[in-house]
Amino acid sequence: MNANQTLKTNHSVNADHSSKSNSSSNAAHTLKAPYALTAELTHRCPLHCAYCSNPLELQKRENELGTADWLRVLDEAAELGVAHVHFTGGEPLLRQDLEQLVRRARELGLFVNMITSGVGLTRERVRRLAEAGVDSMQLSVQASDGELSDRIAGIKSHELKRRAAEWIKAEGIPLQANAVLHRHNLHQVEEIIDLCVSWGAERLELANVQYYGWAFANREYLLPSLEQLQAAEAAYMRSKARLGGVIELIWIVPDYYAEYPKPCMGGWASISFTVTPDGRALPCTAAAGIETLRFDSVKERSLGWIWQESEAFTAFRGEDWMPEPCRSCDRRHQDFGGCRCQAYLLTGDARNADPVCALSPDHWRLADFVASRGASARSRAAGGENDPAITAEGDRDPPVARMRGY
């Protein structure tokens, strides 16, 4: 792949959904309060999607933070200035204290969003969550039809999601949806959009897969061809024009085919942070994969200290850490050198320019991979083999399947 074989659009958004920037140097950096906390309550999950971004080393139930710890985290987050909390996992419904955590967050004045597969949700549980004060719920969507959806998820779950959407809407909770797009479901973009409209979703993120965690391990299985992506993006644009204001549609760019990298969370540790099931605080959800950084635990340090002083959170703030070509690039205020996690995964050094960037000296690493695997996806798609149920035998299932919950 060369630099002009890319998706060039002006309507797409990057994976962090942020347009905020920080152009100051480390020394002059003015640190603001974080806007959002992603609270990963558990790694346990009834699904085992090949694109899961959770780490390969999943935390067991006995290692999870207890209720008292999470209540303290919420208190400290509010004190720090956090406005928005996402309860996620794994599957947050597997935490029996979920309603208690939602209630505390609302008492603290936080906007509460819950991200769920819908599996295990009951009408009564939705009612209790509504009473606790949940502000919105986001439901994951694997495909537009039950057969493909259940295959991608690893269990029969499509009908459960439909019922979950019905109950969420019945309780008056705003419904959002998220569909991770990859080689095996890109051909269903319009159908996925129409499905979410029928469910009453107010917002749908069409998230081209980001290759971290299990998704990175399975990237050969997941990577689509450029032609597949272009067709899917055209379908997205048609639906956006057709549906008008019926549903908010968000297209998250497929950065393996981009000319420039996505911004690093609007600047490393500048807007939001994550707390993992075992209590480690991360500058972003994928940062645990950077083995050269030490991530402090909320069991040992306050959120305020971690946000302001910790080694991991200060490592890539500002610009002083940047090597060339980032240091002198006029895009450094826009993309911050790209994704630190991706730089580490692809080069072994989180300080390097993100290899997605056509200017990176390591761009060839990604270009060679995309050229070979994209061609493979293209040849399969040409034969009508979009559905993993009908692909070549060696591509029927991901090589590394995400384990279900413990």
N, C-alpha and C positions, 0 to 999 in steps of 0.2 A: 504494500500500500504506500502511495506517496502522498505528499501534502495536499494535492488537489483532488484526491479521491476521498472526499469527506462529505459529511452532511453539513450544509451551511444554511442555517435558518435564522430568522430573527424573531421567531415566536417561541422558541424552546426555552426552557429554564434549566438551570443546573441542579444537581442532586441536593444541594443544601437550600434551595429555594430562596437564596438571599441575594440582594443587590447591595448590601452594605459593604463598605470598604474601610480599610485602615492603611493609610499611606505613610504613616510615621515610622521612624526607625525604632529599634528596641529602646534606645535611650530616651527618646521623646514620646514613647507610646503612652497614650492616655487610656487607661483601662476603664471600661465601662462595666456596669453590672450585666451579668448574663441574662438573656431574654428567656431562655427555655431550658428546662431539665428533662432529659429522657430517663425515666426510671425503669430500668430493666428488672422487673420483679423476680423473674425466674427464667431459666433456659428450658424448663420443661415445656413440651409442646406435643399435641396429638398428631401433628403433621410432620412430614420429613421432606420438605421441598428442597430440591437440588440447588436452588439459588439463595438459600438462607445465608444472611450475612453474619450470623452469630459465629463465634470462633469454633474451630474444630474441637478444642478442649472445652466441652460444655460443663458448667458448674452443676454439681448434684444438689439435690434438695437440702441435704444436711449442711451445705455450705452457704445457703442463702441467708441474707440479712433477715433478722426477726422483725416483728411488728414495731417494737420500740425503736429499733434502729431506723426503720423507714420513717416513722413519725418524726424523729429528730432530724433526719435528712430534709424532710419537707419544711420543718421549722427553720432550719438554717438556710434553705434555699429562698424562702420568703424574706428572711432577714437580709440576704445578700442582694435581693432585688429581682429575683426571678418572677416572671409574670405568667408563665405557661408551663404546665407539666404534662408530659406524655407518659401514661402508664402502658408499658409494653412488656415483651418477653423475648422468646418463648410466648406462652399463652398466659396472660395475666389472670384469666378466669380461674386458673388452678390455685391461685392464692385465696385462701378463705378469708383473709383480712382485707380484701380489695375494697369493699365498701367502707371500711374504717379509714383506709388511706385516702379514698376519694373524699370522704366527709371532712377529714382534717385539711386536705388541700383547699377545699372550698371555703372552709372557715378562715383560712389564711389569705383568702382573696385571690387564689390562683385559678386560672382557667384550666379546666381538666379535660384532656382528651384521652380516650382509651383506644388502644389498637388491638384488635382481636381477630382470630380466625373464625369466630362464631361457633366453633365446635365446643360443645359443653354448655352453651348459653341456653337458658330457659326463660320463659315469660316472666316467672317470678324473680329470677336473677336480674333481668332487665328492670323490673319494677323497683327492686331494691337499689340498684345503681342510680336510677333516676331520682329516687328519694334521697340518696346520699349526695346528689348534686352534680353528677357527671354532665359536662357541657356538650360533649360530642363524642361519637363513637366512629371509629374507622374500621371497616370490614375488608379483609383481604379477599381478592378474587383471582382465581387461578386460570380460568377459561370461561367461555360463554356457554358451553354445554357440559352436562354432567359427566360424560365418559372421559373427556380430556381433563376436566377439572380434577376429578377423583384420581386420575393417573398421576398428574403432576403433584398433587398433595400427598399421595401415597395411601390415602384412605377415602372411603365414601364420605364426602363432606359437602358437596355442592348443594344438595337439598337442605342441609342444616343451615347453610349460609342464607338461603332464600328465606327460611323461617326466621332466622335471626334478624334479617333486615326488616321483615314484617313487624316483629315485636318491638324493635328499636323505634320504628316510625310510629307505632301505636302509642308508645309512651311519650311521644313528642320530642325525642332526642334527635338533634340534627345528625344525619347519617352521611359519612364520607366513605369512599372506597379507594382501594389501592390495588392496582394490577401490575405485577412485575412481568415485563415483556422480555421474551427470549426467542430462540430459534423455533420453539415448538408451539408458541401461541400467537406470534406476531400476525399471522394471517387472520386472526379473529378480532382485530382492534375495533372495527365498527360494531361487531356483535357484542363485544364486551361493554362498549359504551352504551349500547341500547339496553343491555341487560341491567346495567346500573341505573339507567333512567327508569326502567320498569320497577326497580326496587325502591325508587324514591330517593336515591342519593343526590345530595346537593353539590358534591364535589368528587371528582375522580382524578387520581394521580395515575397516569400511564408512565410507569417507571421502568425505562429500559434498564436491564439488570446491571448492577454495579458489582464488580468482581472482587469481593472480599469474603473471608471466611469460607463457607461451603461453596459459595458461588465461584470463588477463585479455584478451588480444587476441582470444580466441575466445568470450568470455562470452555473446554473443548466441546463439551456436550451442549452448552448453552449458547455459544456465540452464533449469531445469525450472519447472513451475507449482507453486504451493502445494499443489494437489490431488495432484499426482504425489508430492511429498515426504511428504504426510500418508499416502498409501497405502503408500509404501515404508517409512515408519517403523512403520506398523501391521504390515507384513510382517516387519520386523525383530523386533518385540515377540513376534509369534506364534512365530517361529523360536527366539527365546531361551527362551520357555516350553516349547516342544516338545523342544528339544535338551538342556535342563538343563546338566549339566557336561561334555557331549561336546566342546564347543569354546567358547573364550572369545570373545564377540562384543563389539566396540567400535563404537559409533555416533558418528561425528564430525559435529557439528552443521553444518547449512547456514546460515552466518551471514547471508547476504543476506536471509533470511526471519526472522531472530531479532529480538527486541525489544532485546536488549543485546548488545554485542560480545563476542567471545572474548577471554580474557586475552592480553596481549601476551607470549607465551612465559613465562608465570608471572612477568612482570616483565622488562623489557628487559635483556638481558645479565646475567641473574641465575642461570640454571640451565644453559644450554648455549650452544654456539656452533658455527659452521660454518667450514671452510676450503675455499675454492673450488679448482677445478683449477689455476688460475694462482697460487694462494697467498694470496689476500686472505682475511683473517679477518672474519667477519660475525657480528653478534649473533643473527641467525636466517637461515634459508635464503633468504628473499626480500629481505633488506635491501639487496642490491646495486642494487635498483631505486630506492632513495632517492638521487637524484643530488646532493642538497645535503650529503651526508656523505662524508667521506674515509675509506676503509677501508685500514688498513695491511696490508702484506704480511708473511708469515712469513719471507720471504727477507731482509727488512730489520730486523725487530723480533722479539723473543722473544714467545712466547705469553703469558708472565706479564705482560710490559709491556702488551701489547695488551689483555688481560683487565682489568687494573687501571687503566691510565692513558690508553688511546687515546681520542681525541675521539669516535669513533663509538660505542664501547662505553659511555662515560659520558654520552652525550647525553641519554638518557631514563631513566636510573636514578632511583629514588626518585620524588618528587612535585613538587619545586620547579619543574620545567619545565612543569607542567600548566597549561593555560589553563582558563577557565570553558567549559562547565559542569563539567568534570572536577574542578577544584581543590576545589570544595565539595560534590561528589557523595559520598553515603555508600557508593557502590559502587566508589570509586577503589582500595580495597584488594583488590578482587576481580578487576576487569578492567583496571586500570592505564591507563584511558583507551582501551582497545581496541588494535587493531593499528596500529603506526606505519607499516608498509608500505602498508596499505590506506588510511590517512589521506592518505598522500602520493599514491597512485595516483588517489584520488577528489577530492582538494581541492588538490593541489600543495604542501601544507605538512604535513610529518610531525608537527608539534606539535599539530595540530588533533585534536579528538575524532574518533574513528572514526565515519564517517557511518552505519555500521550502527546505532549507538545512536539510539533514538527521541528522545533529549534533545539530540542534536547539531544545531547550526544548519545543518549541511550534509546532514542526513538526507534532505531532499527530492531531492538528487542521486541517491541510491540508490533512493529510493521511486519516483521517476518511471521510472527504468530498469526496475525490477522489475515495476511495474504494466504497462508496455508489453510487455516481453519475456515476462513470466510469462503474460500473456493470450495471446500468440502460441503459447507452449508448450501452454497449456491447450486451445486450439482444435485443435491438431494431435493432442494425446492423445485428445481426444474422438472424433476420426476414426480411432482405432486406429493412429496413426502414431508409435509409440514407437521403432521400429527405424529408424536413419538410412538403411537401404537402401530404405525405403519412404516416407520423408518427401517433402515437396515438393521439386522439383528444386533450388531455391535453397538447400535445407538438407541436401543429400546429403553434403556434405563441409565441413569447417571452412574459414572464409575465410582463416585463416592456419595453414598446416600446419607443424608443427615439423620442422625439417630433421633428416635422419638424420646419423649420425656422419661426421666428415671422413675 
